[in-house]
Amino acid sequence: MNTKPMHPAKTTITRDLSDLDQETGNIYEAVVVLGKRANQIALATKEELTSKLEEFASTGENLEEVYENREQIEISKHYERMPKPGAVAIQELMEGKLIVRHPDDEAEATVPQATDN
């Protein structure tokens, strides 16, 4: 996961809709883009957390033996304190770091046009 110092809001903020649709020109499209980006961020964070916690996975069959590992607890707390993926996606959009592409437009641009010769 990207550990650059981003400072998205950790609490709810009322946002002006006209600020969110600057990139796309359509608020509904902006919401779809933000949702897809938030899913990407959440998936990357989950994969990173899972890989870090695999080190602490117990191979024992006994459920009564539960070991508390201080490092594992600190890793879990760190990920709990991280900003929500939706807040990170909005912050990226507001900073202009989010690129909105339209697959339909790109496909039309790459299809060769027929010539009348």
C-alpha positions, 0 to 999 in steps of 0.5 A: 500500500502507498504509505505516502503522507496523505491526510484524508478526513477521518471523520465525515465532511460535508462536500460540495457536489460541484467540487466532486464532478469537476473531473467528470462533469457528471456527479453520478459518474464521479460517484461510480469512479470514487466507488471503484477507486475505493474498492481498489484501495480496500483490496490493496490494503486487505492484501497487505494486511493479510500478508503481514498477518500470515507471519503470525498464523498458528499451525496448531489445532487446539483452539484453547491455545490463543497466543497474544502477540504484541506486534500482531496487535500493533499491526492490527491497530495501525490498519484500524486507524487508517483512513477509510478507502472512500475518504482516500479516494475522495482526497485523490480526486480533489488533488487531481491524482485520479485519472478518469478514463472512458473505455468506450472512447478509447476503443473508438479512438483505436479502431481504424476508420474505413476509407472510401477509396 
